[in-house]
Each structure stands twice: as structure tokens, then as C-alpha cells.
Amino acid sequence: MRFDYLTSDSEKSLGPFFSPMMVSITFNCVWIIGVLLVALWPQKDLFHYIHGHKIPLTFLGTFVGTLLINSYVNLRCGRGEIFPKNIFSKMVREGVTTLEEEHGFLSYGFIQSILHVAFFILLAFPLLIFSANISGISLTVFSKALSIMFTASLLCRLFSFLVYLLFGRWSLTGYLSTRIFYVFFFFATGAFAAFVNPILLIYALYKGEEILTGSSMNAYPYYIMIVTAAILMVTLINHAIIKRNIFKERSA
């Protein structure tokens, strides 16, 4: 198995981990999360908040901020948008079959997506731990919030790659499709399907409350089931498309 996405910075990689532009974006994401942590740092000791039946906003703000940033960066990575914005760079990438398309999706692109999502979260992990500790968040709540962040980011990554396979890297339709999906998933669902809205779920965990579905089921396991099913479905579609394209190339 090849792991070219770890080291490759060529036009054949949609989202190389350590290209100069990716490293710059990653660094900017981490310091933005750090600024959020500092900005939301409580002005009083935790026991003052507990006495007033309140919880510092540090956990909520840091986790939601990391969720949105991480998911958006992975949305861009899945569609191959992380490259220098100049005419020469675009010309070099024009018509190139990427590494993600040359290998079976389950053995390459899917693993790449999981590792890259985990890599982003790992970089922010110390800040997330600090925010949870400052707000007095339990390990159980912290773990659930982390799983929400991971699954939401992974779904964005996989959906964006599907859009790339369907419409290509330069298509306006593809660009708009990924942004509409992002707005729908993180914001619009809050109006009619709160049980699958990652932001509202993290807010509910922060408040120690439960969002109930229509069947009076706790929203967290419902969210995990729905998003995991969506991840599985998009993964299988991506795999089928790539397998079909590889078969066509070999048959030509």
C-alpha cells in the first residue's frame, strides 16, 4: 500500500499532508483555535460558575470552532482545492489523474481521509483538552463531542471527494454543491432535524441536556447511526465510481 499523500506535493495528490500550502493552512487553523481558547478563558474560578449554576463557554466555543474549521478544511481537501492559486499551477493539474483515482478507494482514499481528519484533530487535541478541563466537562461528554467532530469532518471529506469525482476540480457546480452541503449540514438542519445537527448536539452535551428524536430516543446515538450510515453510503459510491473508472481505463 502506498502512502504518497504523506509526502507527495505533486499535482497528482488532492490533499497532501505536508505541502507548503497545507502546512500553512494547518498552522493557521491551530492558532485560530488557540485564540478562541484564550478569548473564551473564564474570568472567574470554576467554583464561582458552579455556584451560579453556569458553565464557562470555553468548551463550547473551542469545540464548535474546531468542528467548523476542521470540517471546512477537509471539505476543501476532498475536492482538491488546496493548491497555489495561479494559472501555472492550474495548467499543470489540468486533466491529471490523481493518486486517489488510481488506487482503490477503500485501500487508499478512504484511509487517507480518516488519517487526515484524525491528524487535524490530533493537532488541536491539547487545546480541546484544556477547554474541557476549564469548563469542568466529563470524559464521557468530551469523548462524545470528539466523536461528533470526527464523524462530521469525515463525512464532509468523503462527500467533497464524491463531488470531485462527479463534477471535477474546476466545476462551479461542484464548488457550490460542497458549500451548500456544508451550510445545510451544520446550520439548516438545526431548523428541522436538530438530532443530526453537530453544533446543537455539542451544545446539548455542554448544557448536560438531551435532544430527543421523534421516537423519544436520545439524539447522540441517533446522530452516530445516521452519519455513520451516510459515511458508509458515500464510501461505497466513491469506491464503485473509482472501480468503474479504473476498469474503463484498463479496457480502453
N, C-alpha and C positions, 0 to 999 in steps of 0.2 A: 504494500500500500504506500502511495506517495503522499507526502505532506508538504507539497510545494507552497501552499498558502502560508506556511510559517515563515518562509524565507524569500519567496519569489516576489519581485516587484515589477514583473513584466506585464505587457498588455494582455497576457493570457490568463491573468488572475483577476477575478471580480473584486475580491476584498482581501488583499494581502495583509497579514497581521502587522508587519513591521516596515511597511513602506513609509517614506518620509511624511507623506500627507496623512496617513493613518495614525502614525505616531503623534503628529501634531494635534489631530482631532482628539485622540485619546487623552493626551495631556490636558487639552482644554476642557474636556468633559470632567476630568478628575478635579481640576481646580475650581470649576463652577460648582461642583458638588461640595467641595470644601468651603467655598464662600457661603453656600446655603447653610451648611452646618454652623458656621460662625455667626451668620446673620440670625439664625434661629436659636442661638445659645441662650438658655434661660437666664434671666436677670436675678432670680432668687434660687435658693436651695430647693431641692426636690421636695423636702418635707413641707415647705410652705404651699406648694401646689397641691400636695396630697391633702393638707389640712383644708384647703379651699375646694376640694373635690375637682381639681383640674389636673391636666397632664401637659407638660411642656410640648410645644409644637415641633420640637426638634426632629423627633422620629418621623412624624407625618410629612413634614416639608422635605426632609432629606430623602425619604423613601420614594415619595411621589416624584420629586425632581429627578432622581436616579432612574426611576421607571420610565419617565417620558424621554429623557436623554438617551438612555441605553436603547430603548425601543426604536427611536428615530434614527440613531446611528446604524443600527442593524437593518432598518428598513432601507437605508441608502446603500449599505454594503451588499445586501441581497440582490440589488438591481445593478450593482457595479458603478455606483456614482462617485466613488472615492478615487478620483484621478485628477491630475492637474488640468485646470480649465483653460486650455489653449488649443489652437487649431491643429498644431502638430500632434499633440497627444491624441486628439480625436481621430485624426487621419490614421495614425498608427494602429488604433484599436478598431478601425472600421473593418467589418467583415471577419474579424478574428474569432476562431472557435476557442472558447475559453477552456481552462482546465476542468472547470465544473461541468462542462458539457462533454468533455472527452472521456470522463470516468463515470461509472455507475453512480447514481445519486446516493444510494444507501451506503456505499463504501467510500465516498469522497465528500460530496457536497453536504450531505446530512451531518456527517461527523464534523466537517468544517464549521457548519452553522452552530452546532452545540458547543464546540470548543471556543468559538469566538464570542458567543453570548456569555459563556462562563468566564472567559478571560476578562471581559469588560466588568462583570460583576465582581470578580476577584480583586480587581484594582480598586474598586470603590468599597470593598468589604470592610476595611478598618474604619472608614468614615461611617458606614452603616452601623457597625457595632457600637461606635461612640454615640451615635444618635439614639440607638435603642437603649443604651445604658443610661444616658442622661434623662430620657423620658420614663425610665423605670419599666420598660417593656419586657415581658417574659420571653423565655427562649422559645416557647411554643408559638407565640404571636410573631416573633422575629422570623422563625422558620417558615411560617405560613406566608408572611409578606414576601420573603425571599423567593418562595416557590411561585407566587403570583408574578413577581418581576421576571423570573426566568422564563416561565411559560409564555407570558405576553411578548417578551422580546424575541423569543424563538419563533413564535407564530408570525410576527412582523417580518423576521428574516426569511422564513420559508415562503410566505405569501409574496414578498417582494421578488424573490427568485422566480416564482411561478409567473409573475407579471413579466419579468425579463424574458423567460422562455416563450411567452405568448406574443409579446409586442416588441422585444428587442430593447437595447440600451438607450436609444436616442428618441424613442417614440414619446410624443406628448401625451398620448392616451395612457401609456404605461406610467409616466410620471404622475399624471392626475389620479390614476387608479390607486397608486400606493398612498398618496396623500389623503384621498377620500377614505380609504380603508383605515388609515391612522386616526383621522378625526372621528369616524364612525365608531371604531373600537373603543377609543379612550374617552370620548365625550358624548356622542349621540346616544350610545347605549344606556347612559345614565338616565335618560328621559323615559325609556320604556322597558329596559331589561337591566336593572341595577345589579342583578345577581351575576352578570357576566362582565361588569364594568370594573377593571382592575383598580382604578382610582377610588371608587366608592367602597370596594372590598377592603382596601388598605385603610381607608378612613374608618370603616366599621371595626376593623381589628384594633386600630388606635383607640377608639372610643370604648372598646370592650363590649360592643353591641353585635347583634346578628342581623343580617339581611336575609329575609325568608323568601323563598320562591313561592309560586302559586300553589305548590303542594305542601307548603309549610316546612320545606326542607331547608336546612342551613345552606346559605349561598356558597360558602367556600368549597365544599366537595362538589357541588353542582358546577361551579366555575371550572374546577380542575377537570371534571369529566368532559364538559363541553369543549374547553380549549384543547385538552389532550386529544379528543376526537378530531377537532379541526386540524391540529398538527399532524395527526396520522393521515387524515384525508389528503391534505396538501402535499405531504411527503410522498404518498403513493402516486399522486398525479404527477409530481415532479419526476419521480422515478420512471413512470410509464412514458412520459414525453421524451426524456433523455434516452431511454432504452430504444424507443421507436426511431429517434434521430440517428443514433449510432448504427442501428440495423439498416436504415436507409443509406447511410454513407458507405457501409461495407458492401451493400448490394449494388451500389452505383458503378 
